[in-house]
Amino acid sequence: MKNYLISKGITENKISVTGIPISNRFLKTYNKKEILDTYNLSEDKFTVLFFGGGEFGLGKTKTAEIFESFVQESLKEKIQIIAIAGKNPKMKASFKEIVSKYSVNTTTTNTTDTTDTTDITNNVKILEFTNQVPELMSISDLVVTKPGGLTTSESLASHLPMLIINPIPGQEEENAEFLEDKGIAIWLRKNEKYKNNYELEAIHVTKDVYNEFKNYSNIDKMQAIDINFWLMKDILLKADRMTMASSIEGRVPFIDKEVFKVASHLPFDYKVTKENTKVALRAAAKEVIPTEAYKKKKLGFPVPVREWIKEGDFKEEVEKTLNSDVANKYFNTKIINKMFEEHVNGKKDNYRKIWTIYTFIKWYQVFFEGE
């Protein structure tokens, strides 16, 4: 980042590399025995700090599977687990359900033919939201988490190795790659059968969410898919990238917790009918905005590139770029020009193909040719 800013003309003495600000509590030295005693944990066991509480965090099913694997290991090895569910009651319930499966005393026979009895509840502590993270990190030997900027910085300050789970595409994946490359973390990637199955059907990707909402209506199921996939992994992700890249703080008021809480309990006919969408929202808007606005058909926020590339100066810019040296190096310009001509003349809608090629060429010119 520093080198990038310098390349944009910012003088080096105006740049300070500080990292993400964290509490100085992560730099303190703690009495580990006292903290372990507070949570009734053993000094002789390997301690795993497991973060799994984010509303849109690791994914409830995936997190539960990994958590259960640690619980199983704690029956065989000297492992104890501190699981933080945060403000996510569903995650807390899932953790408790898993622990209850193994909570019956498990009897094992050691090499001297004596029996040991292990109660899993002694090995697993489930916490809600806590402000004791610095203290908990001080007694831990491993943290299992998503590679968000703040948790990563706190783990590094606490000298904790990390097991990274299911990072969100973009910045979190970049964090995961960097940490793994530096030997600080292990990135637990998706199951190989999914990773290598390029013909994966949509139902395989979404089945966990569908299973969680199997007793709900079809509308609820569709909304659950939108929230867990389209919102989180598409439009919100893109909006975050673009605003942060431009040093803009973007806010999305419709996903404010209180607004969402109200919206999630609305009856169906307040949401959608055969005649209309966003029924309650339109009724509320009717009082404050013009009629033509609140009655308007639902419309997203696409940039009208389809029309821009057909006329004027931008048409000339695109056509010039599609015939540049970079275009000739990587593409069959004869085919590209045919696509472009078909689109301009209204014979075919080729704007996505044209736009994809155009943006690749501009990216190459900026980052490899310094234009």
Secondary structure, DSSP 8 states (H G I E B T S, - for coil): -HHHHHHTT--GGG-----S---GGGGS---HHHHHHHTT--TTSEEEEEE---TTSS-HHHHHHHHHHHHHHHHHSSEEEEEEEET-HHHHHHHHHHHHHT-S-EEEE-TTS-EEEE-GGGTEEEEES-S-HHHHHHT-SEEEE---HHHHHHHHHTT--EEEE---TTHHHHHHHHHHHTTSEEEE---HHHHT-TT--HHHHHHHHHHHTTTS-HHHHHHHHIIIIIIIIIIHHHHHHHHHHTT-----GGG-HHHHHHHTTS-HHHHB-SS-BSHHHHHHHTTTS-HHHHTS--------HHHHTTSHHHHHHHHHHTTSHHHHHHS-HHHHHHHHHHHHTTS---HHHHHHHHHHHHHHHHHHS--
